């Protein structure tokens, strides 16, 4: 099927996702379901997608931002991610406070994720003020946990300090854009202008929903700033450009050009993680995540001829 062909499998994928979502949120039940799923079958079927090292599925590495599961404790959030057959996770501050937690706690969280078979690929947005002691603590914490990319929001005055620490710790950073209500980094274009002269370890986390609300084309931004795109937050929305408040919805059900976004990431050979950030308040987050993942997996599988 060509990239421009209609996705006729969408309803089937939606049904399959919703079937998964009957799983209870209890960590015990989720672990039991995961254990049962791993039992060998008499005649195992081929998967509907191809998985490669790093959680890559038909060309892209998929992950989950734990902000999606912010109302669950860490152990239950881990269980949900594993049930979704995802191996990459970005941790929100409620699951580990990268700005203020003791370094030993962050190291222990990193070990827990590793023991669960999950790679710590990113974070919720870490605020980095123009204060070396506070910034250094955040860098020490994410390094101790083994985080690949710190998703962050540095004060503009702190950018030289942050670039210095990124080099010292050999830590990749991704500045997150937050839409028109963000007076510092509303769009990827603004963030790129701020970092383009800094050490190459400092790049962008393009949030596709906030990018469109900020009046910028997310697909064009991914292509234009490809050399500095280190993280992507995948979501969908029915909010219009310029809206000061997001209206999140399951991926594939909103106004965003999801297929164009995926095609752009494939075209630039994006090697970072596409982190699903499901923010819809109403309903079960497991339901929304599963439907969103099912839609994207279906598009990628169709393009790969699966």
SULQUICOR-V190475 format. One record per backbone hydrogen bond with DSSP energy under -0.5 kcal/mol. CO is the residue of the C=O (numbers start at 1). NH is the residue of the N-H. E is the energy in kcal/mol with one decimal. If there is no record, write none. Layout:
# SULQUICOR-V190475
co=CO nh=NH e=E
co=CO nh=NH e=E
This chain:
# SULQUICOR-V190475
co=2 nh=5 e=-1.7
co=6 nh=8 e=-1.4
co=7 nh=10 e=-1.3
co=9 nh=13 e=-2.7
co=10 nh=14 e=-2.7
co=11 nh=15 e=-2.5
co=12 nh=16 e=-2.4
co=13 nh=17 e=-2.7
co=14 nh=18 e=-2.6
co=15 nh=19 e=-1.9
co=16 nh=20 e=-1.6
co=17 nh=21 e=-1.3
co=19 nh=22 e=-1.1
co=20 nh=23 e=-1.5
co=26 nh=30 e=-2.5
co=27 nh=31 e=-2.6
co=28 nh=32 e=-2.1
co=29 nh=33 e=-2.5
co=30 nh=34 e=-2.4
co=31 nh=35 e=-2.6
co=32 nh=36 e=-2.5
co=33 nh=37 e=-2.3
co=34 nh=38 e=-1.2
co=36 nh=39 e=-1.5
co=41 nh=44 e=-0.6
co=49 nh=51 e=-0.5
co=50 nh=58 e=-1.2
co=52 nh=55 e=-1.2
co=52 nh=56 e=-1.0
co=55 nh=62 e=-1.8
co=56 nh=52 e=-2.5
co=57 nh=60 e=-1.4
co=60 nh=57 e=-3.5
co=60 nh=62 e=-0.6
co=61 nh=274 e=-3.3
co=63 nh=276 e=-2.6
co=64 nh=66 e=-0.5
co=64 nh=90 e=-2.2
co=65 nh=68 e=-2.3
co=66 nh=69 e=-1.2
co=67 nh=70 e=-1.5
co=69 nh=72 e=-2.2
co=73 nh=77 e=-2.4
co=74 nh=78 e=-2.7
co=75 nh=79 e=-1.9
co=76 nh=80 e=-2.2
co=77 nh=81 e=-2.3
co=78 nh=82 e=-2.2
co=79 nh=83 e=-2.1
co=80 nh=84 e=-1.8
co=81 nh=86 e=-1.8
co=82 nh=85 e=-1.7
co=87 nh=119 e=-3.1
co=88 nh=64 e=-1.8
co=89 nh=121 e=-1.9
co=89 nh=122 e=-1.0
co=90 nh=66 e=-3.7
co=91 nh=124 e=-2.4
co=92 nh=95 e=-1.9
co=92 nh=96 e=-1.2
co=96 nh=98 e=-1.4
co=97 nh=100 e=-0.6
co=97 nh=101 e=-2.9
co=102 nh=105 e=-0.6
co=102 nh=106 e=-1.7
co=103 nh=107 e=-2.4
co=104 nh=108 e=-2.2
co=105 nh=109 e=-2.2
co=106 nh=110 e=-2.3
co=107 nh=111 e=-2.0
co=108 nh=112 e=-2.2
co=109 nh=113 e=-2.3
co=110 nh=114 e=-2.2
co=111 nh=115 e=-2.4
co=112 nh=116 e=-1.4
co=113 nh=118 e=-2.8
co=114 nh=117 e=-1.5
co=119 nh=89 e=-2.6
co=119 nh=121 e=-1.2
co=120 nh=148 e=-1.9
co=121 nh=149 e=-0.9
co=122 nh=91 e=-1.8
co=125 nh=127 e=-0.6
co=126 nh=153 e=-2.5
co=127 nh=129 e=-0.6
co=128 nh=155 e=-2.6
co=129 nh=131 e=-2.3
co=131 nh=135 e=-2.6
co=132 nh=136 e=-2.9
co=133 nh=137 e=-1.7
co=134 nh=138 e=-1.7
co=135 nh=139 e=-2.3
co=136 nh=140 e=-2.7
co=137 nh=141 e=-2.3
co=138 nh=142 e=-2.3
co=139 nh=143 e=-2.1
co=140 nh=144 e=-2.2
co=141 nh=145 e=-1.6
co=142 nh=146 e=-0.7
co=142 nh=147 e=-2.5
co=143 nh=146 e=-0.7
co=148 nh=172 e=-0.7
co=149 nh=151 e=-0.7
co=150 nh=152 e=-0.5
co=150 nh=174 e=-2.5
co=151 nh=126 e=-2.2
co=152 nh=176 e=-2.0
co=153 nh=128 e=-1.9
co=155 nh=158 e=-1.0
co=155 nh=159 e=-0.5
co=156 nh=159 e=-1.2
co=158 nh=162 e=-3.0
co=159 nh=163 e=-2.6
co=160 nh=164 e=-1.9
co=161 nh=165 e=-2.3
co=162 nh=166 e=-2.6
co=163 nh=167 e=-1.7
co=164 nh=168 e=-2.3
co=165 nh=169 e=-2.9
co=166 nh=170 e=-0.6
co=166 nh=171 e=-2.1
co=172 nh=150 e=-2.5
co=173 nh=203 e=-2.2
co=174 nh=152 e=-2.4
co=175 nh=205 e=-2.8
co=179 nh=182 e=-2.1
co=181 nh=183 e=-0.8
co=185 nh=178 e=-1.8
co=186 nh=179 e=-1.5
co=187 nh=191 e=-2.0
co=188 nh=192 e=-3.0
co=189 nh=193 e=-2.1
co=190 nh=194 e=-1.4
co=191 nh=195 e=-1.4
co=192 nh=196 e=-2.2
co=195 nh=198 e=-2.3
co=199 nh=202 e=-2.2
co=201 nh=173 e=-3.0
co=201 nh=203 e=-0.7
co=203 nh=175 e=-2.8
co=204 nh=206 e=-0.6
co=204 nh=230 e=-2.4
co=204 nh=231 e=-1.5
co=205 nh=177 e=-1.2
co=205 nh=207 e=-0.8
co=206 nh=208 e=-0.8
co=206 nh=233 e=-2.1
co=207 nh=211 e=-2.3
co=208 nh=212 e=-1.7
co=209 nh=213 e=-2.0
co=210 nh=214 e=-1.7
co=211 nh=216 e=-2.2
co=212 nh=215 e=-1.8
co=213 nh=242 e=-2.7
co=216 nh=218 e=-0.7
co=217 nh=221 e=-2.4
co=218 nh=222 e=-2.2
co=219 nh=223 e=-1.7
co=220 nh=224 e=-2.8
co=221 nh=225 e=-2.6
co=223 nh=226 e=-0.9
co=225 nh=228 e=-2.4
co=226 nh=229 e=-1.1
co=228 nh=204 e=-3.5
co=228 nh=230 e=-1.0
co=231 nh=206 e=-2.2
co=232 nh=234 e=-0.7
co=232 nh=275 e=-2.8
co=233 nh=208 e=-1.8
co=233 nh=235 e=-0.5
co=234 nh=277 e=-2.5
co=236 nh=249 e=-1.7
co=237 nh=255 e=-3.4
co=237 nh=256 e=-0.5
co=240 nh=243 e=-2.2
co=247 nh=238 e=-2.3
co=249 nh=236 e=-0.7
co=250 nh=253 e=-2.3
co=256 nh=258 e=-1.7
co=257 nh=261 e=-2.0
co=258 nh=262 e=-2.6
co=259 nh=263 e=-2.4
co=260 nh=264 e=-2.3
co=261 nh=265 e=-2.2
co=262 nh=266 e=-2.2
co=263 nh=267 e=-2.6
co=264 nh=268 e=-2.1
co=265 nh=270 e=-2.5
co=266 nh=269 e=-1.2
co=272 nh=61 e=-0.6
co=273 nh=232 e=-1.5
co=273 nh=275 e=-1.0
co=274 nh=63 e=-2.4
co=274 nh=276 e=-0.6
co=275 nh=234 e=-2.8
co=276 nh=65 e=-2.5
co=276 nh=278 e=-0.6
co=277 nh=279 e=-0.7
co=284 nh=287 e=-0.6
co=284 nh=288 e=-1.7
co=285 nh=289 e=-2.6
co=286 nh=290 e=-2.4
co=287 nh=291 e=-2.4
co=288 nh=292 e=-2.3
co=289 nh=293 e=-3.0
co=290 nh=294 e=-2.6
co=291 nh=295 e=-2.1
co=292 nh=296 e=-2.1
co=293 nh=297 e=-3.0
co=294 nh=298 e=-2.1
co=295 nh=299 e=-2.2
co=296 nh=300 e=-2.6
co=297 nh=301 e=-2.5
co=298 nh=302 e=-2.5
co=299 nh=303 e=-2.3
co=300 nh=304 e=-1.7
co=301 nh=306 e=-3.0
co=302 nh=305 e=-1.3
